[in-house]
Structure formats: structure tokens, C-alpha cells
């Protein structure tokens, strides 16, 4: 755990200094940090617990809409609406999981797509609350201690805090009893039950925590965009991007999702500026190469090679 905490400290130190060194590249850094937090949250369910969700955009959308509606219609500060969004997302995750965790294999993943689509349709049709297809605009925000929350620097630090809190949560869970229960259920549910672990309860806890953390990042995303509309916030593409970020970085690892965010978001921006219209083709080829040749993900493959070297050294001694 110590090395992971040191790594987290280095991330925070680098993040604190980043705006002063690269003041013109804050937008892409915000995207990297948000995807790092979302993918790490997703990984609690999809990596550590083995339940692949393709509907996490629904929690991103919930967080964004809670912040936008809370401010525009009720004048609530975003920190209160983010807390409310996290609580609502956890409750939704509980009932969602209670209904779908009896499904195994691809059926659970398909059910997550369906729930996300239902939320998108609700956001479109309930225009009295959500603004419908035209969306909601965040015109004003409070300024705690004189900080302008619309400034990119403030948004960067919010995204940094979000990513750091999520990674710290996973570091603690990885060494806790709950973390071992997650891995046991992922590897073999029947064996986990024989060991006295309740697979359904374990998956529900993972889903609730994953949903709550993702929605907090969604609230920050809403502030960054300032304009919330359902076709963007609840898009299947966003759910797939979150899942791919964790898978390419390394499922079931602490730093894999963050590494995946750095590679995918950073590479996506580089390809967009370098290859223009061909950027999506190059981006797709990159994903294909990683999936084919590094199936465990970037960090997962590095960890596997490190373990093999350790075994080789022990065999020689």
C-alpha cells in the first residue's frame, strides 16, 4: 500500500504544479482526470468484481443534471447537489443491481445499456424538470472563498481532487476485507459462497460505491460543460469510453484506469490535431493493437512481467 500512497502523493504534487507550468493545456488535463476517476470508479465493479457495465454514462448524467437543475431551479450550491447525486446514484445502483445481478454473462451488460437508455428518454421527455432535448444551462454558480468555479484552473483542481479521492478509495479497498471479497466473487462465485461470502451483497456494495463516485465526477463534468443535454450525457459512447479506458489501462489494478485515461484521452487529442479527419481511424487502430497484444491492459501486463521476473529470481537463488 505504501508505494501506491507515494504514487498518489506524486500525482497530487504534479497536479498542484500543473496549472502554473501548462496554463494553456488545462482542458485536456481536466478530461484526463475525469476519465481517470470515472474509469477507476467503473473498475470497482467491472474490474475488481468482474461485472462489466456499459451504462455508467447514466451516473455521469445524473451528477451533471443534479448540479444543473439544483442551481438553475433551486439555487443550490454544487457541493450539495453532488452529495445528493451520489446518494441517489447509490440508491439507483442498489435497485438496478438487485434486479439484474441474477443475470450472468453478457446479459448484465445488456441490461445496463437498457437502464441508461431509459434515463436518457426520461431526461428528454420530462422537459418541465430537465429542459427536455434542449437541455439545461448553468448560468451562475456560487463563488466559495472568491473562487470562480467557471475558471478552468478551479475546474482542474476539482477534477484532480475527484481522481485522487477515487484512487485513494481503491487503494484502501484493495487491502481491506471488502477488496478480497470482490476478487473472490470475480474469480468464482460458488467458491466464494462456500467461503461464507454473499456474492449478491458484495456486488451490490461495489455497484453502489461505483455509482456514487461516478456521479460526483459527473457533477464536475456538468460544471465544466455548463450546458447539459441528454444526448451527450447519457450517450452509449461515453459508457463505452469509460469501460475501454479501464480495460486498456488494466482491469482490477489500482493505476490501470488512470494509465488508460492518459493514453486514450491524450492520444485522442494528439491524433485529432495531427491526423485531422483520420484521427478516429488511428485511434481505433491503437485500441485494437492494445486489446490484441496487451489483453491484460497496460498496467496489468507490466504487473505480470514483474511477477514473472520475481519468480525467475527466486528460482535461480
C-alpha positions as CSV (number, residue, x, y, z in Angstrom):
1,X,0.0,0.0,0.0
2,X,2.9,2.4,0.8
3,X,4.1,2.6,-2.8
4,X,0.6,3.3,-4.0
5,X,0.2,6.1,-1.5
6,X,3.6,7.5,-2.6
7,X,2.3,7.4,-6.2
8,X,-0.9,9.2,-5.1
9,X,1.2,11.9,-3.4
10,X,3.3,12.3,-6.6
11,X,0.1,12.7,-8.6
12,X,-1.2,15.4,-6.3
13,X,2.2,17.2,-6.3
14,X,2.3,17.1,-10.1
15,X,-1.3,18.2,-10.3
16,X,-0.9,21.1,-8.0
17,X,2.0,22.4,-10.1
18,X,0.4,21.7,-13.5
19,X,-1.6,24.9,-14.0
20,X,1.4,27.0,-13.4
21,X,3.5,25.1,-15.9
22,X,0.9,24.3,-18.6
23,X,-1.8,27.0,-18.2
24,X,-2.9,26.6,-21.9
25,X,-3.5,22.9,-21.6
26,X,-6.0,22.7,-18.8
27,X,-9.0,21.4,-20.8
28,X,-7.3,18.2,-21.9
29,X,-5.9,17.7,-18.4
30,X,-9.4,18.0,-16.9
31,X,-10.6,15.4,-19.4
32,X,-7.8,13.0,-18.4
33,X,-8.5,13.4,-14.7
34,X,-12.3,13.0,-15.1
35,X,-11.9,9.8,-17.2
36,X,-9.3,8.5,-14.7
37,X,-11.8,9.0,-11.9
38,X,-14.7,7.5,-13.9
39,X,-12.7,4.5,-15.1
40,X,-11.4,3.8,-11.6
41,X,-14.9,4.0,-10.3
42,X,-16.1,1.7,-13.1
43,X,-13.3,-0.7,-12.3
44,X,-14.6,-1.3,-8.8
45,X,-17.5,-3.0,-10.5
46,X,-16.1,-4.1,-13.8
47,X,-12.5,-5.0,-12.8
48,X,-12.3,-5.9,-9.2
49,X,-15.8,-7.5,-9.2
50,X,-15.9,-8.7,-12.8
51,X,-19.4,-7.2,-13.6
52,X,-19.0,-5.3,-16.9
53,X,-21.3,-2.3,-17.1
54,X,-22.0,-0.4,-20.3
55,X,-24.3,2.0,-18.7
56,X,-22.1,4.2,-16.4
57,X,-22.9,7.3,-18.5
58,X,-26.2,7.2,-16.7
59,X,-24.4,8.1,-13.4
60,X,-22.3,10.8,-15.2
61,X,-25.6,12.2,-16.5
62,X,-27.3,12.1,-13.1
63,X,-24.4,14.0,-11.5
64,X,-24.4,16.7,-14.2
65,X,-28.2,17.1,-14.1
66,X,-28.4,17.3,-10.3
67,X,-25.9,20.1,-10.4
68,X,-27.5,21.9,-13.3
69,X,-31.1,21.6,-12.1
70,X,-30.2,22.3,-8.5
71,X,-28.5,25.5,-9.4
72,X,-30.9,26.8,-12.2
73,X,-34.2,25.9,-10.5
74,X,-33.5,25.8,-6.8
75,X,-30.3,27.8,-6.3
76,X,-28.4,25.0,-4.6
77,X,-24.7,25.0,-4.4
78,X,-22.9,22.3,-6.4
79,X,-21.3,20.6,-3.4
80,X,-24.8,19.9,-2.0
81,X,-26.2,18.7,-5.3
82,X,-23.2,16.5,-5.9
83,X,-23.8,14.9,-2.5
84,X,-27.5,14.4,-3.4
85,X,-26.5,12.9,-6.7
86,X,-24.1,10.5,-5.1
87,X,-26.9,9.3,-2.7
88,X,-29.4,9.0,-5.5
89,X,-26.9,7.1,-7.7
90,X,-26.1,4.7,-4.9
91,X,-29.8,4.0,-4.3
92,X,-30.3,3.6,-8.1
93,X,-27.3,1.2,-8.2
94,X,-28.8,-0.9,-5.4
95,X,-32.2,-1.4,-7.1
96,X,-30.5,-1.7,-10.5
97,X,-28.2,-4.4,-9.2
98,X,-31.0,-6.1,-7.2
99,X,-32.9,-6.5,-10.5
100,X,-30.0,-7.5,-12.8
101,X,-27.3,-9.4,-10.8
102,X,-29.2,-12.6,-11.2
103,X,-28.2,-12.3,-14.9
104,X,-24.8,-13.6,-15.8
105,X,-22.5,-13.2,-18.8
106,X,-23.4,-10.6,-21.5
107,X,-27.0,-10.2,-20.2
108,X,-26.0,-8.0,-17.3
109,X,-24.0,-5.7,-19.7
110,X,-27.0,-5.5,-22.0
111,X,-29.3,-4.6,-19.1
112,X,-27.0,-1.7,-18.1
113,X,-27.4,-0.3,-21.6
114,X,-31.2,-0.5,-21.3
115,X,-31.2,1.4,-18.0
116,X,-29.0,4.1,-19.4
117,X,-31.3,4.5,-22.4
118,X,-34.4,4.7,-20.1
119,X,-32.7,7.6,-18.2
120,X,-31.9,9.3,-21.4
121,X,-35.6,9.1,-22.5
122,X,-36.7,10.4,-19.2
123,X,-34.4,13.4,-19.5
124,X,-35.7,14.1,-23.0
125,X,-39.4,13.8,-22.2
126,X,-39.6,15.4,-18.7
127,X,-38.8,18.8,-20.0
128,X,-40.6,20.6,-17.1
129,X,-37.6,19.5,-15.0
130,X,-34.7,18.7,-17.3
131,X,-35.3,21.1,-20.2
132,X,-36.0,18.2,-22.5
133,X,-33.9,17.8,-25.6
134,X,-32.8,21.4,-25.5
135,X,-31.0,20.8,-22.2
136,X,-30.2,22.9,-19.1
137,X,-27.8,25.8,-19.0
138,X,-25.8,26.6,-15.8
139,X,-25.7,30.4,-15.9
140,X,-24.4,31.1,-12.4
141,X,-22.5,29.4,-9.6
142,X,-21.6,30.4,-6.1
143,X,-18.0,31.6,-5.5
144,X,-16.7,29.9,-2.3
145,X,-13.8,32.0,-0.9
146,X,-14.0,34.1,-4.0
147,X,-13.1,31.2,-6.3
148,X,-14.7,31.3,-9.8
149,X,-16.0,27.8,-10.4
150,X,-16.2,28.5,-14.2
151,X,-12.5,29.1,-14.4
152,X,-10.5,26.3,-16.0
153,X,-8.0,26.4,-13.1
154,X,-10.7,25.8,-10.5
155,X,-12.2,23.0,-12.6
156,X,-8.8,21.4,-13.0
157,X,-8.3,21.3,-9.2
158,X,-11.9,19.9,-8.7
159,X,-11.1,17.1,-11.3
160,X,-7.8,16.4,-9.6
161,X,-9.4,16.1,-6.2
162,X,-12.1,13.8,-7.7
163,X,-9.5,11.5,-9.3
164,X,-7.3,11.5,-6.2
165,X,-10.2,10.6,-3.9
166,X,-11.4,7.7,-6.2
167,X,-7.9,6.3,-6.5
168,X,-7.3,6.6,-2.7
169,X,-10.6,4.8,-2.1
170,X,-9.5,1.9,-4.4
171,X,-6.1,1.8,-2.6
172,X,-7.8,1.3,0.7
173,X,-10.3,-1.2,-0.6
174,X,-7.6,-3.3,-2.3
175,X,-6.1,-4.1,1.1
176,X,-9.3,-4.4,3.0
177,X,-11.6,-7.4,3.6
178,X,-14.0,-6.0,1.1
179,X,-11.4,-6.0,-1.6
180,X,-10.6,-9.7,-1.1
181,X,-14.3,-10.4,-1.2
182,X,-14.6,-8.6,-4.6
183,X,-11.8,-10.6,-6.1
184,X,-13.2,-13.9,-4.7
185,X,-16.6,-13.2,-6.2
186,X,-15.0,-12.3,-9.5
187,X,-13.0,-15.5,-9.7
188,X,-15.6,-17.9,-8.7
189,X,-19.0,-17.1,-7.1
190,X,-19.7,-20.7,-6.0
191,X,-16.3,-20.9,-4.2
192,X,-16.9,-17.5,-2.6
193,X,-20.2,-18.7,-1.3
194,X,-18.6,-21.8,0.1
195,X,-16.1,-19.5,2.0
196,X,-19.0,-17.6,3.6
197,X,-19.1,-14.6,1.2
198,X,-22.5,-13.4,-0.1
199,X,-21.9,-12.7,-3.8
200,X,-25.0,-10.6,-4.3
201,X,-24.4,-8.4,-1.3
202,X,-20.7,-7.9,-2.4
203,X,-21.7,-6.9,-5.9
204,X,-24.4,-4.6,-4.7
205,X,-21.9,-2.7,-2.4
206,X,-19.5,-2.5,-5.3
207,X,-22.2,-1.1,-7.6
208,X,-23.4,1.4,-5.1
209,X,-19.9,2.7,-4.4
210,X,-19.1,2.8,-8.1
211,X,-22.3,4.7,-9.0
212,X,-21.9,7.2,-6.2
213,X,-18.3,8.1,-7.2
214,X,-19.1,8.3,-10.9
215,X,-21.9,10.7,-10.2
216,X,-19.6,13.1,-8.3
217,X,-17.4,13.2,-11.4
218,X,-20.5,13.8,-13.5
219,X,-21.3,16.8,-11.4
220,X,-17.9,18.3,-12.0
221,X,-18.3,17.5,-15.7
222,X,-21.6,19.4,-15.7
223,X,-19.8,22.5,-14.3
224,X,-17.1,22.1,-17.0
225,X,-19.6,21.9,-19.8
226,X,-22.0,24.5,-18.3
227,X,-24.6,23.2,-20.8
228,X,-26.2,19.8,-20.1
229,X,-28.2,17.9,-22.8
230,X,-29.4,14.3,-22.6
231,X,-28.0,13.0,-26.0
232,X,-24.4,13.8,-24.7
233,X,-24.7,13.0,-21.0
234,X,-26.4,9.6,-21.4
235,X,-24.7,8.5,-24.6
236,X,-23.7,4.9,-25.0
237,X,-20.4,6.1,-26.5
238,X,-19.5,7.7,-23.2
239,X,-20.2,4.4,-21.3
240,X,-18.0,2.5,-23.8
241,X,-15.2,5.1,-23.5
242,X,-15.2,4.7,-19.7
243,X,-15.1,0.9,-19.9
244,X,-12.4,1.0,-22.6
245,X,-10.3,3.3,-20.5
246,X,-10.2,0.8,-17.6
247,X,-9.8,-2.2,-19.9
248,X,-6.9,-0.8,-21.9
249,X,-5.2,0.5,-18.8
250,X,-5.7,-2.7,-16.9
251,X,-8.8,-4.0,-15.2
252,X,-8.6,-4.9,-11.5
253,X,-5.4,-2.7,-11.0
254,X,-5.1,0.4,-9.0
255,X,-3.3,2.6,-11.6
256,X,-4.6,0.9,-14.7
257,X,-7.6,3.1,-15.3
258,X,-5.6,6.2,-14.8
259,X,-3.0,5.0,-17.2
260,X,-5.7,4.2,-19.7
261,X,-7.1,7.7,-19.4
262,X,-3.7,9.2,-20.0
263,X,-3.2,7.1,-23.1
264,X,-6.7,7.2,-24.6
265,X,-7.6,10.8,-23.9
266,X,-4.0,12.1,-24.5
267,X,-3.7,10.0,-27.7
268,X,-7.2,11.1,-28.9
269,X,-6.2,14.8,-28.6
270,X,-2.9,14.2,-30.3
271,X,-4.4,12.3,-33.2
272,X,-7.2,14.9,-33.5
273,X,-4.6,17.7,-34.0
274,X,-2.1,15.7,-36.0
275,X,-4.1,13.4,-38.3
276,X,-7.3,15.7,-38.6
277,X,-10.1,13.6,-40.3
278,X,-8.2,10.3,-40.0
279,X,-7.9,10.7,-36.2
280,X,-10.7,8.2,-35.3
281,X,-9.1,5.6,-37.6
282,X,-5.7,5.9,-35.9
283,X,-7.5,5.9,-32.5
284,X,-9.3,2.7,-33.4
285,X,-6.1,1.0,-34.5
286,X,-4.5,2.0,-31.2
287,X,-7.3,0.4,-29.3
288,X,-7.2,-2.7,-31.4
289,X,-3.4,-3.1,-31.0
290,X,-3.6,-2.8,-27.2
291,X,-6.5,-5.3,-27.0
292,X,-4.8,-7.9,-29.2
293,X,-1.3,-7.7,-27.9
294,X,-1.8,-6.5,-24.3
295,X,-5.0,-8.3,-23.3
296,X,-4.4,-7.6,-19.6
297,X,-4.1,-3.9,-20.2
298,X,-1.0,-1.7,-19.9
299,X,-0.6,-1.9,-16.1
300,X,-1.8,-5.5,-15.9
301,X,0.8,-6.6,-18.4
302,X,3.6,-4.7,-16.6
303,X,2.5,-6.3,-13.3
304,X,2.5,-9.8,-14.9
305,X,6.1,-9.3,-16.2
306,X,7.2,-8.0,-12.8
307,X,5.8,-11.1,-11.1
308,X,7.5,-13.4,-13.7
309,X,10.8,-11.7,-13.0
310,X,10.4,-12.2,-9.3
311,X,9.6,-15.9,-9.7
312,X,12.6,-16.3,-12.1
313,X,15.0,-14.7,-9.5
314,X,13.6,-16.9,-6.7
315,X,14.1,-20.0,-8.9
316,X,17.7,-19.1,-9.6
317,X,18.5,-18.4,-5.9
